[in-house]
Structures are given as C-alpha cells and as structure tokens.
C-alpha cells in the first residue's frame, strides 16, 4: 500500500501503516455519514456500522501516535544515556586529585 501511495501521490510516508489505515477508516466513516444523509438511508444498524468504523480508525490513530511517542522517548533516553556516559569519562575520582593526596 505504501509503494502504491508513494507512486500515485508522490508522498513521503514516514508513519507506520496503522496511522494511514486509521485515517482511511475515519474518512470512510465520514463519507458513509454523508451518503446516509444524501440518500436518506440512515438506520440504527447504519449508525452502529459507522460508529464501529470510526472507532476502529480512531484506535488505530491513537496506537500509532503512542508508538511514535514511545519511540521518540526511547531515542531521547538513549541519547541522554550516551551523554551521561561521555560525561562520566571526564569525572576524576577524588583519590586521584593532587589536593587530596597526603605528602607522599
């Protein structure tokens, strides 16, 4: 699906598939609401189907967003750990400092 969308619309797709499927399902739910209103075919079963499609799309978007935030947080934590390890190399233990040595 990604290759087809990239080829057809010349898009730079950087998110996972759940994000795009969620957007597609939300748009499908909105289009079905418009179709129900135009053709006056809105029934309780149609509401249930539209509600489920919309809910499924929202859950997929939410999952994708949480996964992206978790990945970004993990990268930030790894970066901070690397900086901490780098700064630990410059910390000199107190017993090696000149002022703490007794006349030897």
BAFI-3210 file (N, C-alpha, C; in Angstrom, 3 decimals, decimal comma, padded with zeros to 6 digits):
// residues 104
n [1|2|3|4|5|6|7|8|9|10|11|12|13|14|15|16|17|18|19|20|21|22|23|24|25|26|27|28|29|30|31|32|33|34|35|36|37|38|39|40|41|42|43|44|45|46|47|48|49|50|51|52|53|54|55|56|57|58|59|60|61|62|63|64|65|66|67|68|69|70|71|72|73|74|75|76|77|78|79|80|81|82|83|84|85|86|87|88|89|90|91|92|93|94|95|96|97|98|99|100|101|102|103|104]
n.u [000,820|001,956|003,922|002,333|000,861|002,945|003,833|001,536|000,710|002,988|004,097|005,735|005,935|006,134|005,143|003,778|001,861|-000,561|-001,323|-002,034|-004,048|-005,883|-006,541|-007,727|-009,952|-011,380|-012,029|-013,599|-015,752|-016,816|-017,532|-019,484|-021,422|-022,188|-023,213|-025,381|-026,981|-027,513|-028,884|-030,942|-030,913|-030,451|-030,218|-030,595|-028,788|-027,009|-025,923|-024,575|-022,651|-021,207|-020,296|-018,641|-016,690|-015,603|-014,666|-012,754|-010,920|-010,101|-008,883|-006,730|-005,284|-004,653|-003,083|-000,917|000,092|000,840|002,809|004,711|005,376|006,467|008,682|010,132|010,639|012,228|014,468|015,355|015,993|018,076|019,926|020,412|021,539|023,879|025,175|025,515|027,257|029,438|030,085|030,797|033,295|034,965|034,964|036,946|038,151|038,147|040,361|042,455|043,066|045,312|045,165|044,023|045,846|048,062|051,172|053,455]
n.v [-001,184|001,214|001,673|001,966|004,278|006,128|006,173|007,007|009,468|010,845|011,047|011,470|009,052|008,607|007,537|004,677|001,827|001,655|004,279|005,371|003,592|004,109|006,804|006,425|004,834|006,620|008,607|007,082|006,526|009,104|009,680|007,706|008,611|010,987|009,889|008,432|010,536|011,921|010,012|009,413|007,122|006,442|004,373|002,548|000,346|001,171|003,354|002,008|000,518|002,602|003,908|001,902|001,670|004,238|004,269|002,205|003,310|005,540|004,272|003,002|005,265|006,363|004,339|004,335|006,917|006,740|004,739|006,086|008,233|006,774|005,630|007,941|008,876|006,789|007,091|009,588|009,006|007,147|008,852|010,656|008,877|008,190|010,674|010,978|008,844|009,705|012,051|010,981|009,974|012,104|012,734|012,815|010,603|011,305|010,469|010,594|013,205|016,004|017,672|016,095|014,263|013,026|014,159|012,552]
n.w [000,000|000,758|-001,200|-003,460|-002,758|-002,532|-005,162|-006,587|-005,409|-004,827|-002,195|000,980|003,045|006,372|008,668|010,496|009,227|010,638|011,172|008,656|007,848|009,863|009,314|006,816|007,508|009,158|007,290|005,589|007,294|007,617|004,974|004,644|006,441|005,157|002,794|003,846|004,737|002,357|000,759|002,424|004,061|006,658|009,305|012,443|012,407|010,456|011,781|013,841|012,393|011,182|013,485|014,578|012,558|012,639|015,285|015,183|013,373|014,891|017,084|015,808|014,924|017,413|018,558|016,779|017,216|019,923|019,744|018,176|019,876|022,014|020,762|020,128|022,717|023,684|022,009|022,889|025,556|025,157|023,943|026,040|027,898|026,544|026,526|029,276|029,892|028,409|029,775|032,229|031,794|032,084|034,713|037,496|039,915|043,452|044,970|043,238|042,813|043,242|045,512|047,460|048,137|050,525|051,844|050,060]
ca.u [000,000|002,840|004,557|001,309|000,556|004,099|003,877|000,369|000,548|004,312|004,106|006,805|005,236|007,092|004,477|003,515|000,632|-001,742|-001,694|-002,709|-005,298|-006,800|-007,046|-008,618|-011,210|-012,116|-012,600|-014,669|-016,901|-017,404|-018,202|-020,708|-022,415|-022,686|-024,044|-026,638|-027,801|-027,948|-029,857|-031,943|-030,867|-029,819|-030,935|-029,763|-027,687|-026,033|-025,222|-023,657|-021,534|-020,402|-019,646|-017,558|-015,624|-014,970|-013,926|-011,592|-009,956|-009,552|-007,973|-005,505|-004,533|-004,168|-001,989|000,219|000,644|001,526|004,034|005,673|005,857|007,328|009,944|010,864|011,114|013,341|015,637|015,817|016,630|019,362|020,813|020,823|022,450|025,177|025,797|025,919|028,463|030,526|030,499|031,415|034,706|035,726|034,943|038,144|037,913|038,745|041,652|043,493|043,341|046,520|044,891|043,605|046,970|048,885|052,580|053,993]
ca.v [000,000|002,378|001,895|002,469|005,664|006,952|006,299|007,736|010,817|011,411|011,389|010,942|008,386|008,331|006,896|003,257|001,536|001,908|005,686|005,585|002,842|004,849|007,951|005,920|004,409|007,813|009,236|006,198|006,741|010,407|009,538|006,919|009,505|011,879|009,081|008,144|011,745|012,254|009,030|009,235|005,699|006,340|003,464|002,224|-000,541|002,006|004,112|001,097|000,216|003,821|004,117|000,924|002,045|005,446|003,866|001,427|004,266|006,337|003,422|002,828|006,520|006,507|003,381|004,813|008,082|006,277|004,052|007,096|008,942|005,868|005,510|009,196|008,917|005,846|007,701|010,660|008,360|006,609|009,994|011,146|007,884|008,328|011,897|010,715|008,012|010,545|012,976|010,211|009,757|013,279|012,870|012,206|010,209|012,228|009,994|010,873|014,635|016,399|018,286|015,095|013,380|013,379|014,248|011,216]
ca.w [000,000|000,831|-002,503|-004,356|-002,388|-002,895|-006,612|-007,087|-004,882|-004,578|-000,775|001,820|004,140|007,436|009,792|010,267|008,487|011,459|011,031|007,379|007,866|010,730|008,556|005,774|008,124|009,579|006,098|005,131|008,178|007,290|003,674|004,811|007,050|004,101|001,891|004,541|004,765|000,993|000,272|003,482|004,395|007,973|010,194|013,616|012,027|009,750|012,813|014,525|011,491|011,058|014,776|014,709|011,618|013,178|016,484|014,762|012,823|015,981|017,866|015,028|015,003|018,786|018,726|016,001|017,893|021,132|019,331|017,739|021,070|022,765|020,030|020,304|024,100|023,772|021,373|023,774|026,707|024,703|023,734|027,360|028,475|025,870|027,043|030,659|029,848|027,911|030,840|033,317|031,480|032,487|036,167|038,072|041,303|044,421|045,468|042,255|042,768|043,952|046,810|048,427|048,460|051,683|051,431|049,769]
c.u [000,871|003,461|003,555|000,986|001,711|004,131|002,735|000,361|001,865|004,424|005,339|006,150|006,239|006,456|004,232|002,155|-000,624|-002,232|-002,511|-004,016|-006,324|-007,381|-008,042|-009,967|-012,028|-012,750|-013,743|-015,922|-017,587|-018,135|-019,487|-021,794|-023,027|-023,599|-025,383|-027,551|-028,331|-029,055|-030,949|-032,055|-030,279|-030,702|-030,042|-028,583|-026,598|-025,240|-024,197|-022,435|-020,617|-019,640|-018,473|-016,391|-014,862|-014,133|-012,667|-010,515|-009,303|-008,560|-006,662|-004,648|-003,903|-002,975|-000,739|000,893|001,400|002,821|005,113|006,243|006,788|008,685|010,784|011,416|012,294|014,606|016,216|016,540|017,988|020,375|021,318|021,776|023,831|025,904|026,287|027,183|029,663|031,016|031,140|032,898|035,562|035,731|036,140|037,828|038,705|040,117|042,785|043,845|044,547|046,219|044,482|044,741|047,709|050,330|053,156|055,417]
c.v [001,257|002,693|002,475|003,931|006,594|007,213|007,172|009,201|011,514|011,918|010,824|010,354|007,972|007,628|005,424|003,071|001,822|003,340|005,899|004,802|003,542|006,060|007,510|005,506|005,601|008,518|008,397|006,383|008,067|010,344|008,720|007,747|010,436|011,110|008,749|009,357|012,101|011,307|008,718|007,758|005,469|005,529|003,147|001,303|000,232|002,846|003,229|000,796|001,424|004,102|003,157|001,250|003,250|005,107|003,095|002,353|005,098|005,528|003,200|004,092|006,693|005,581|003,852|005,995|007,673|005,551|005,046|007,856|008,069|005,733|006,772|009,317|007,970|006,427|008,804|010,073|007,797|007,722|010,544|010,172|007,974|009,576|011,703|009,872|008,820|011,493|012,238|009,968|010,915|013,500|012,109|011,815|011,092|011,755|010,241|012,358|014,980|016,908|017,270|014,142|013,907|013,378|012,855|011,298]
c.w [000,000|-000,522|-003,499|-004,060|-002,743|-004,394|-007,135|-006,654|-004,586|-003,138|-000,099|003,066|005,210|008,622|009,478|009,590|009,297|011,313|009,759|007,285|008,749|010,031|007,489|006,358|008,615|008,387|005,529|005,984|007,865|005,954|003,785|005,496|006,012|003,144|002,548|004,546|003,379|000,533|001,293|003,887|005,782|008,907|011,390|013,290|011,292|010,748|013,517|013,664|011,361|012,343|014,958|013,780|012,143|014,419|016,145|014,199|013,913|016,808|017,116|015,046|016,376|019,026|017,990|016,688|019,159|020,800|018,914|018,934|021,901|022,091|020,186|021,723|024,291|023,153|022,253|024,989|026,315|024,476|025,069|028,053|027,843|026,357|028,470|030,706|029,372|029,004|032,010|033,057|031,965|033,993|036,732|039,511|042,266|044,894|044,461|042,163|043,631|045,351|047,862|048,798|049,684|051,211|051,258|049,346]
res [x|x|x|x|x|x|x|x|x|x|x|x|x|x|x|x|x|x|x|x|x|x|x|x|x|x|x|x|x|x|x|x|x|x|x|x|x|x|x|x|x|x|x|x|x|x|x|x|x|x|x|x|x|x|x|x|x|x|x|x|x|x|x|x|x|x|x|x|x|x|x|x|x|x|x|x|x|x|x|x|x|x|x|x|x|x|x|x|x|x|x|x|x|x|x|x|x|x|x|x|x|x|x|x]
***
